[in-house]
Amino acid sequence: MALTLILGNKNYSSWSLRPWILLKMLDIPFDEIVVPLYGPDSKEKLLQYSPKGQVPVLKDFDLTVWDSLAIMEYIAESFPDKKAWPQDKADRANARSISAQMHSSFDAIRNTLPMNCKKQMKFTDISADLQQDIDEVCAIWQHCLSQSNGDFLFGEFSIADAMYAPVVLRFDSYGIEVGQLQQAYIDTMLALPGMQQWIEAGKAEEWAIEQAEI
């Protein structure tokens, strides 16, 4: 295999972070190409890599996979020995469910708290919709972590943790208050060498996306 991951700005692109951190955590070699988003030629550049013209995109020789969750499913299928999903059938079903929920839900978190590795503040303008999303994420983490035999949602790091990695960054950046168990999870995720590498790369970027700067 010859994997290349096409990413958006590391400071902002939450969808790009997900497969990137999974590949890092599973110690799977890959090359990466960063395409700055929302520039005058961004769409044109991205269309060279996938028909949708969005990030992330995974290239494996002539094969193209786009969409974060589809990419991670491809990784899980291609490297079964890496155990990208939990090995227990019930845990695997739960991990897939909360990953799909993250993929399709939590619009208030996405729209109100854009991912920004450079941001450190105490966000206080929390609407009812945002609080509902925060509470729902915290409930998911509480349920998984209380039954986990490790530091991650299902013991070992899995696709489920990769799916929630951008939320970890958002909660930290905006000073969102969570319970003790959830904060321990945030601290564990932030301490990962891969997460630290991503954050530092994001902070070093000079590109700015105005709509992500609140």
Secondary structure, 3 states (H helix, E strand, C coil): CCEEEEECCCCCCHHHHHHHHHHHHCCCCCEEEECCCCCCCHHHHHCCCCCCCCCCEEEECCEEEECHHHHHHHHHHHCHHHCCCCCCHHHHHHHHHHHHHHHHCCHHHHHHCCCCCCCCCCCCCCCHHHHHHHHHHHHHHHHHHHHCCCCECCECCCHHHHHHHHHHHHHHHCCCCCCHHHHHHHHHHHHCHHHHHHHHHHHHCCCCCHHHCC
